[in-house]
């Protein structure tokens, strides 16, 4: 059979070439789609913001973890860009200038200062894809009464995350469990804080903006990995860098070269904890193995179960008892605490005041203003606040004022400003009534147990124009004192009654403690003379 081929026309030629190129494009798309590139693509540099305090910043002797981390990322072939408004370390240039110097480490700063002093402004100049957040060491240097310091630091950290998300709703936050310290109060608070972080990270994490925990605590020895019990030395910097790198690698996927190992990044071996570090490291926070991964349907942490709840039940209000002169109810009280809603320790007092028949208006330390005092019968400020955020807001307000935050006494000009003029004593349960005839003494006299367990008693040394009611148990510092309207304070005439109280630990008050609290509220609002 004579077979002849059918000629191909030009249209059929074009169709077949188009089909070929389309097929190639589909194949390439599938390759790009399914290659193991991690969460972030590597076409453009991934912007990484090192954010924190002096541990992030370093100084003129120590680079901080940033240099070691930079070289780990470069050795692995990752296309990254460190960002931040700072290029110097604390005190001057970094000792080495051979890495990406940009960062946002600020020596001596607390979490609240990161928010208050410029984070939103800094973010106008750059936008991070990933944030390395190691913050809290400066916050945790105070005694953690009723977990107030730890909870306050968590609240401030949540604000940092909120500001970061306002700039980039898809930002990934790597949140560090803090490296240990060998200073007493800080060491204990770091352990407590780190134990709260898994639940906190789970609560803060969002599908498009995960908060991923990085365990910088485990394997870090404060005795041998720091140069001053707080700041990492070179081995400590290497350890921190390795922890950050391990988590970043899980996000960035495969670089152009193999990821570094312990041998090619000069990570120092884990040292045997010294005597001081041993008790710190016994309360080891959860390891980074299950928590360093991005949230998935199978590894997303459960909702937090450790959020403090108000389990303390105040006693039946005693403001109308026969041993408390006068009574009043139906007043409006402005209660200022660390946050709104209040922390559990503050909510105990707010609930008690509500039970007395008062209306309690709550404001957070950040939101409270002098205008909030208008129309109120009393302002109460808890010691859960950061006194720097309250400052002189209510100093000139002609509304009665009551606080047990001794850090506010100088701002309110109730005492002088030196540390010899105000403070607190830990491990106390009693006060000594020195002016038992005054209504503020609630009919009590002598040494009175006011707390059921050891706690902080706040004190201040007022002027001669004050009324002193009680001292600490050793009769050294006034712990309950007041100014009448018009009395002479420190370079100020009292615009309304002012009361310095000894404690806000309502969950620990004895019956006598509550009696004194009732008497203080009653006197401050002018219900007794």
NUKEKE-645124 format. One record per residue (C-alpha): residue number from 1; residue in one letter; x, y, z. Coordinates in steps of 0.02 Angstrom, whole numbers, plus 50000, padded with zeros to 5 digits. Layout:
BEGIN
<NUM A <X Y Z>>
...
//
This chain:
BEGIN
<1 X <50000 50000 50000>>
<2 X <50061 50167 49951>>
<3 X <50064 50268 50108>>
<4 X <50095 50455 50104>>
<5 X <50116 50564 50255>>
<6 X <49992 50703 50287>>
<7 X <50082 50868 50282>>
<8 X <50090 50964 50446>>
<9 X <50023 51140 50437>>
<10 X <50101 51285 50531>>
<11 X <49959 51293 50658>>
<12 X <49986 51115 50714>>
<13 X <50172 51151 50733>>
<14 X <50138 51299 50848>>
<15 X <50015 51200 50951>>
<16 X <50139 51062 50983>>
<17 X <50279 51181 51036>>
<18 X <50158 51271 51152>>
<19 X <50111 51105 51228>>
<20 X <50294 51062 51254>>
<21 X <50332 51225 51343>>
<22 X <50175 51211 51447>>
<23 X <50225 51038 51502>>
<24 X <50398 51097 51550>>
<25 X <50323 51241 51649>>
<26 X <50208 51123 51744>>
<27 X <50353 51008 51785>>
<28 X <50458 51153 51850>>
<29 X <50312 51218 51953>>
<30 X <50289 51048 52034>>
<31 X <50474 51035 52072>>
<32 X <50473 51206 52155>>
<33 X <50312 51169 52246>>
<34 X <50367 51006 52324>>
<35 X <50551 51034 52355>>
<36 X <50594 51033 52542>>
<37 X <50632 51219 52556>>
<38 X <50565 51244 52732>>
<39 X <50439 51376 52784>>
<40 X <50533 51519 52699>>
<41 X <50589 51524 52519>>
<42 X <50767 51577 52484>>
<43 X <50742 51689 52331>>
<44 X <50751 51846 52437>>
<45 X <50850 51859 52599>>
<46 X <50753 51808 52753>>
<47 X <50758 51954 52872>>
<48 X <50802 51906 53051>>
<49 X <50786 52027 53197>>
<50 X <50891 51987 53352>>
<51 X <50788 52073 53488>>
<52 X <50822 52086 53673>>
<53 X <50936 52160 53805>>
<54 X <51124 52157 53836>>
<55 X <51129 51969 53808>>
<56 X <51079 52006 53629>>
<57 X <51182 52165 53614>>
<58 X <51351 52106 53680>>
<59 X <51489 52228 53728>>
<60 X <51662 52282 53672>>
<61 X <51738 52117 53732>>
<62 X <51602 51993 53683>>
<63 X <51511 51993 53515>>
<64 X <51355 51906 53584>>
<65 X <51281 51750 53504>>
<66 X <51249 51848 53344>>
<67 X <51422 51825 53269>>
<68 X <51428 51637 53295>>
<69 X <51251 51620 53228>>
<70 X <51291 51724 53076>>
<71 X <51434 51611 53025>>
<72 X <51331 51454 53057>>
<73 X <51197 51520 52939>>
<74 X <51325 51572 52809>>
<75 X <51415 51405 52818>>
<76 X <51249 51318 52788>>
<77 X <51215 51424 52635>>
<78 X <51064 51518 52700>>
<79 X <51017 51684 52621>>
<80 X <50978 51789 52775>>
<81 X <50992 51969 52828>>
<82 X <51008 52024 53009>>
<83 X <50911 52185 53036>>
<84 X <50893 52314 53174>>
<85 X <50927 52497 53214>>
<86 X <51089 52460 53308>>
<87 X <51260 52411 53243>>
<88 X <51367 52442 53397>>
<89 X <51374 52340 53556>>
<90 X <51355 52407 53733>>
<91 X <51497 52531 53761>>
<92 X <51556 52537 53581>>
<93 X <51592 52432 53426>>
<94 X <51587 52243 53432>>
<95 X <51760 52167 53452>>
<96 X <51741 52085 53281>>
<97 X <51669 52174 53130>>
<98 X <51663 52027 53010>>
<99 X <51478 51983 53023>>
<100 X <51309 52065 52995>>
<101 X <51307 52190 53140>>
<102 X <51125 52246 53134>>
<103 X <51025 52205 53290>>
<104 X <50900 52270 53417>>
<105 X <50984 52227 53581>>
<106 X <50972 52359 53717>>
<107 X <51077 52339 53874>>
<108 X <50982 52354 54037>>
<109 X <50810 52360 53956>>
<110 X <50658 52266 54018>>
<111 X <50520 52198 53906>>
<112 X <50407 52347 53943>>
<113 X <50545 52466 53890>>
<114 X <50562 52379 53723>>
<115 X <50378 52419 53693>>
<116 X <50377 52593 53769>>
<117 X <50542 52658 53703>>
<118 X <50536 52627 53519>>
<119 X <50491 52455 53448>>
<120 X <50351 52523 53339>>
<121 X <50464 52664 53278>>
<122 X <50608 52546 53239>>
<123 X <50491 52438 53138>>
<124 X <50455 52585 53023>>
<125 X <50630 52559 52952>>
<126 X <50625 52370 52927>>
<127 X <50510 52219 52933>>
<128 X <50571 52054 53006>>
<129 X <50520 51885 52940>>
<130 X <50589 51802 53097>>
<131 X <50624 51875 53269>>
<132 X <50747 51801 53393>>
<133 X <50676 51860 53560>>
<134 X <50777 51835 53719>>
<135 X <50702 51956 53845>>
<136 X <50662 51959 54031>>
<137 X <50827 51952 54124>>
<138 X <50814 52134 54180>>
<139 X <50630 52114 54222>>
<140 X <50658 51967 54338>>
<141 X <50778 52048 54462>>
<142 X <50638 52092 54585>>
<143 X <50563 51977 54716>>
<144 X <50425 51879 54628>>
<145 X <50287 51902 54757>>
<146 X <50131 51805 54708>>
<147 X <50210 51778 54537>>
<148 X <50177 51961 54497>>
<149 X <50350 51993 54422>>
<150 X <50344 51838 54310>>
<151 X <50166 51870 54255>>
<152 X <50205 52052 54220>>
<153 X <50352 52002 54112>>
<154 X <50241 51882 54015>>
<155 X <50114 52021 53988>>
<156 X <50249 52137 53923>>
<157 X <50317 52001 53809>>
<158 X <50142 51978 53739>>
<159 X <50141 52164 53699>>
<160 X <50305 52146 53606>>
<161 X <50230 52008 53501>>
<162 X <50075 52114 53467>>
<163 X <50182 52259 53405>>
<164 X <50283 52142 53294>>
<165 X <50122 52074 53218>>
<166 X <50054 52248 53187>>
<167 X <50205 52272 53074>>
<168 X <50202 52097 52997>>
<169 X <50049 51986 53029>>
<170 X <50150 51836 52970>>
<171 X <50304 51862 53078>>
<172 X <50379 51707 53158>>
<173 X <50438 51734 53336>>
<174 X <50571 51620 53410>>
<175 X <50547 51646 53597>>
<176 X <50690 51595 53709>>
<177 X <50679 51510 53875>>
<178 X <50810 51618 53960>>
<179 X <50987 51563 53993>>
<180 X <51018 51532 54180>>
<181 X <51102 51652 54299>>
<182 X <51201 51623 54458>>
<183 X <51130 51774 54550>>
<184 X <51003 51723 54681>>
<185 X <50839 51812 54645>>
<186 X <50865 51815 54457>>
<187 X <50912 51631 54453>>
<188 X <50752 51578 54542>>
<189 X <50641 51692 54440>>
<190 X <50716 51631 54276>>
<191 X <50669 51452 54322>>
<192 X <50491 51505 54362>>
<193 X <50478 51612 54206>>
<194 X <50544 51475 54093>>
<195 X <50417 51352 54164>>
<196 X <50277 51471 54114>>
<197 X <50339 51495 53936>>
<198 X <50275 51334 53852>>
<199 X <50095 51375 53896>>
<200 X <50124 51558 53855>>
<201 X <50198 51518 53684>>
<202 X <50052 51403 53645>>
<203 X <49930 51538 53694>>
<204 X <50018 51671 53590>>
<205 X <50048 51565 53436>>
<206 X <49940 51593 53282>>
<207 X <49930 51489 53122>>
<208 X <50007 51626 53014>>
<209 X <50121 51693 53151>>
<210 X <50190 51552 53257>>
<211 X <50277 51581 53422>>
<212 X <50408 51444 53434>>
<213 X <50495 51405 53598>>
<214 X <50684 51390 53595>>
<215 X <50760 51311 53750>>
<216 X <50914 51416 53787>>
<217 X <50913 51357 53969>>
<218 X <50953 51172 53956>>
<219 X <51138 51133 53936>>
<220 X <51192 51310 53980>>
<221 X <51296 51324 54139>>
<222 X <51294 51497 54216>>
<223 X <51456 51460 54309>>
<224 X <51559 51416 54156>>
<225 X <51462 51489 54008>>
<226 X <51451 51669 54071>>
<227 X <51585 51795 54116>>
<228 X <51485 51877 54256>>
<229 X <51344 51756 54303>>
<230 X <51228 51841 54178>>
<231 X <51310 51874 54008>>
<232 X <51378 51735 53896>>
<233 X <51563 51713 53869>>
<234 X <51626 51640 53705>>
<235 X <51573 51459 53744>>
<236 X <51405 51526 53803>>
<237 X <51384 51626 53643>>
<238 X <51418 51469 53542>>
<239 X <51288 51371 53640>>
<240 X <51157 51504 53615>>
<241 X <51197 51518 53430>>
<242 X <51179 51330 53407>>
<243 X <51007 51329 53489>>
<244 X <50948 51472 53377>>
<245 X <51024 51388 53224>>
<246 X <50941 51221 53254>>
<247 X <50769 51302 53256>>
<248 X <50806 51418 53109>>
<249 X <50864 51269 53006>>
<250 X <50695 51184 53033>>
<251 X <50612 51341 52964>>
<252 X <50730 51382 52822>>
<253 X <50748 51206 52755>>
<254 X <50904 51151 52661>>
<255 X <51037 51279 52624>>
<256 X <51164 51265 52485>>
<257 X <51285 51171 52598>>
<258 X <51261 51049 52741>>
<259 X <51210 51121 52909>>
<260 X <51355 51143 53031>>
<261 X <51384 51018 53166>>
<262 X <51455 51031 53341>>
<263 X <51629 50995 53272>>
<264 X <51634 51127 53135>>
<265 X <51557 51269 53235>>
<266 X <51672 51256 53385>>
<267 X <51531 51232 53509>>
<268 X <51610 51203 53677>>
<269 X <51565 51042 53767>>
<270 X <51433 51049 53901>>
<271 X <51516 51078 54068>>
<272 X <51470 50992 54229>>
<273 X <51364 51117 54326>>
<274 X <51452 51201 54471>>
<275 X <51380 51204 54646>>
<276 X <51280 51364 54619>>
<277 X <51212 51312 54452>>
<278 X <51160 51139 54509>>
<279 X <50999 51189 54600>>
<280 X <50954 51306 54458>>
<281 X <50972 51171 54327>>
<282 X <50872 51042 54424>>
<283 X <50712 51131 54378>>
<284 X <50745 51107 54193>>
<285 X <50614 51182 54077>>
<286 X <50548 51073 53937>>
<287 X <50680 51030 53808>>
<288 X <50677 51107 53637>>
<289 X <50649 50943 53546>>
<290 X <50458 50946 53544>>
<291 X <50436 51135 53553>>
<292 X <50561 51201 53427>>
<293 X <50456 51141 53280>>
<294 X <50328 51251 53193>>
<295 X <50150 51213 53251>>
<296 X <50064 51075 53154>>
<297 X <49904 50979 53176>>
<298 X <49998 50852 53280>>
<299 X <50122 50955 53380>>
<300 X <50027 51115 53419>>
<301 X <50038 51133 53608>>
<302 X <49881 51118 53711>>
<303 X <49803 51277 53782>>
<304 X <49890 51337 53940>>
<305 X <49836 51264 54104>>
<306 X <49951 51363 54218>>
<307 X <49870 51535 54197>>
<308 X <49846 51602 54373>>
<309 X <49667 51600 54430>>
<310 X <49586 51690 54573>>
<311 X <49559 51549 54695>>
<312 X <49581 51655 54851>>
<313 X <49410 51692 54928>>
<314 X <49409 51855 55026>>
<315 X <49327 51850 55197>>
<316 X <49159 51929 55231>>
<317 X <49189 52118 55223>>
<318 X <49220 52192 55395>>
<319 X <49211 52378 55360>>
<320 X <49057 52395 55468>>
<321 X <49129 52295 55613>>
<322 X <49129 52381 55781>>
<323 X <49319 52393 55784>>
<324 X <49322 52498 55623>>
<325 X <49264 52678 55649>>
<326 X <49134 52732 55524>>
<327 X <49072 52642 55369>>
<328 X <49035 52683 55189>>
<329 X <48978 52599 55031>>
<330 X <48924 52642 54857>>
<331 X <49087 52732 54820>>
<332 X <49180 52729 54654>>
<333 X <49359 52665 54663>>
<334 X <49489 52673 54524>>
<335 X <49598 52517 54539>>
<336 X <49759 52522 54438>>
<337 X <49853 52359 54414>>
<338 X <49979 52283 54297>>
<339 X <49849 52233 54171>>
<340 X <49664 52237 54130>>
<341 X <49596 52110 54169>>
<342 X <49685 52113 54336>>
<343 X <49810 51985 54395>>
<344 X <49738 51861 54519>>
<345 X <49820 51944 54670>>
<346 X <49740 52111 54623>>
<347 X <49573 52034 54578>>
<348 X <49560 51968 54756>>
<349 X <49560 52146 54821>>
<350 X <49446 52212 54683>>
<351 X <49319 52076 54721>>
<352 X <49329 52117 54906>>
<353 X <49297 52301 54874>>
<354 X <49151 52257 54763>>
<355 X <49084 52150 54905>>
<356 X <49088 52304 55015>>
<357 X <48965 52387 54897>>
<358 X <49087 52492 54797>>
<359 X <49102 52508 54609>>
<360 X <49278 52462 54554>>
<361 X <49341 52535 54391>>
<362 X <49496 52444 54326>>
<363 X <49637 52520 54224>>
<364 X <49803 52446 54173>>
<365 X <49966 52534 54213>>
<366 X <49985 52576 54030>>
<367 X <49811 52646 54001>>
<368 X <49781 52737 54165>>
<369 X <49782 52928 54158>>
<370 X <49745 53068 54279>>
<371 X <49580 53093 54188>>
<372 X <49524 52921 54250>>
<373 X <49522 52992 54427>>
<374 X <49385 53117 54387>>
<375 X <49226 53073 54481>>
<376 X <49312 52938 54586>>
<377 X <49315 52931 54776>>
<378 X <49481 52838 54788>>
<379 X <49628 52788 54681>>
<380 X <49713 52623 54727>>
<381 X <49875 52575 54640>>
<382 X <49940 52397 54665>>
<383 X <50122 52348 54680>>
<384 X <50096 52239 54526>>
<385 X <50123 52394 54420>>
<386 X <50288 52451 54350>>
<387 X <50308 52611 54451>>
<388 X <50395 52695 54305>>
<389 X <50236 52682 54203>>
<390 X <50133 52766 54338>>
<391 X <50260 52896 54390>>
<392 X <50177 53062 54433>>
<393 X <50012 53029 54344>>
<394 X <49910 53050 54503>>
<395 X <50027 53161 54605>>
<396 X <49926 53320 54586>>
<397 X <49754 53240 54581>>
<398 X <49632 53303 54712>>
<399 X <49567 53126 54741>>
<400 X <49620 53017 54887>>
<401 X <49761 52898 54843>>
<402 X <49814 52731 54919>>
<403 X <49959 52620 54869>>
<404 X <50079 52489 54935>>
<405 X <50198 52507 54787>>
<406 X <50340 52590 54881>>
<407 X <50423 52630 54715>>
<408 X <50287 52762 54693>>
<409 X <50314 52849 54859>>
<410 X <50446 52965 54789>>
<411 X <50347 52998 54629>>
<412 X <50197 53046 54734>>
<413 X <50315 53150 54845>>
<414 X <50259 53051 54997>>
<415 X <50443 53014 55033>>
<416 X <50611 53072 54968>>
<417 X <50687 52986 54817>>
<418 X <50837 52891 54884>>
<419 X <50832 52704 54912>>
<420 X <50854 52740 55098>>
<421 X <50683 52824 55097>>
<422 X <50575 52683 55030>>
<423 X <50584 52497 54998>>
<424 X <50519 52329 55058>>
<425 X <50568 52186 55172>>
<426 X <50544 52006 55121>>
<427 X <50497 51860 55233>>
<428 X <50385 51963 55348>>
<429 X <50218 51925 55430>>
<430 X <50193 52061 55562>>
<431 X <50188 52249 55591>>
<432 X <50198 52351 55750>>
<433 X <50055 52472 55783>>
<434 X <50128 52633 55854>>
<435 X <49974 52745 55847>>
<436 X <49832 52636 55906>>
<437 X <49710 52779 55938>>
<438 X <49698 52832 55755>>
<439 X <49557 52760 55648>>
<440 X <49686 52688 55529>>
<441 X <49743 52570 55668>>
<442 X <49573 52482 55665>>
<443 X <49576 52472 55855>>
<444 X <49732 52363 55854>>
<445 X <49892 52387 55952>>
<446 X <50064 52313 55978>>
<447 X <50141 52182 55864>>
<448 X <50005 52119 55746>>
<449 X <50019 51972 55626>>
<450 X <49949 52034 55461>>
<451 X <50003 51896 55340>>
<452 X <49973 51709 55357>>
<453 X <50138 51669 55272>>
<454 X <50303 51756 55242>>
<455 X <50285 51898 55118>>
<456 X <50343 52071 55071>>
<457 X <50306 52218 55185>>
<458 X <50326 52387 55099>>
<459 X <50392 52540 55191>>
<460 X <50432 52723 55168>>
<461 X <50499 52866 55274>>
<462 X <50374 53010 55262>>
<463 X <50394 53191 55316>>
<464 X <50352 53259 55488>>
<465 X <50185 53311 55415>>
<466 X <50129 53129 55399>>
<467 X <50030 53022 55520>>
<468 X <50128 52865 55563>>
<469 X <50021 52715 55613>>
<470 X <50135 52563 55607>>
<471 X <50314 52510 55580>>
<472 X <50392 52345 55530>>
<473 X <50410 52213 55665>>
<474 X <50584 52276 55709>>
<475 X <50518 52455 55727>>
<476 X <50641 52516 55595>>
<477 X <50534 52578 55449>>
<478 X <50359 52653 55443>>
<479 X <50247 52533 55346>>
<480 X <50078 52617 55370>>
<481 X <50074 52806 55358>>
<482 X <49961 52941 55289>>
<483 X <49944 53124 55244>>
<484 X <49789 53227 55277>>
<485 X <49732 53346 55141>>
<486 X <49841 53501 55152>>
<487 X <49982 53415 55247>>
<488 X <50163 53450 55202>>
<489 X <50239 53314 55094>>
<490 X <50406 53324 55000>>
<491 X <50397 53497 54917>>
<492 X <50210 53474 54894>>
<493 X <50052 53508 54991>>
<494 X <49942 53353 54990>>
<495 X <49799 53389 54868>>
<496 X <49695 53251 54950>>
<497 X <49722 53111 55074>>
<498 X <49872 53001 55037>>
<499 X <49899 52829 55113>>
<500 X <50051 52716 55109>>
<501 X <49995 52539 55152>>
<502 X <50104 52391 55197>>
<503 X <50044 52255 55078>>
<504 X <49920 52205 54945>>
<505 X <49929 52017 54977>>
<506 X <49744 51996 55007>>
<507 X <49756 51808 54982>>
<508 X <49876 51804 55131>>
<509 X <49793 51931 55246>>
<510 X <49749 51876 55421>>
<511 X <49589 51942 55499>>
<512 X <49692 52086 55568>>
<513 X <49767 52118 55397>>
<514 X <49593 52136 55324>>
<515 X <49542 52249 55467>>
<516 X <49685 52367 55429>>
<517 X <49645 52362 55243>>
<518 X <49463 52404 55280>>
<519 X <49515 52546 55394>>
<520 X <49634 52614 55262>>
<521 X <49502 52616 55125>>
<522 X <49373 52690 55243>>
<523 X <49488 52829 55305>>
<524 X <49555 52871 55132>>
<525 X <49380 52899 55064>>
<526 X <49336 53012 55211>>
<527 X <49208 52897 55289>>
<528 X <49295 52917 55458>>
<529 X <49386 53066 55530>>
//
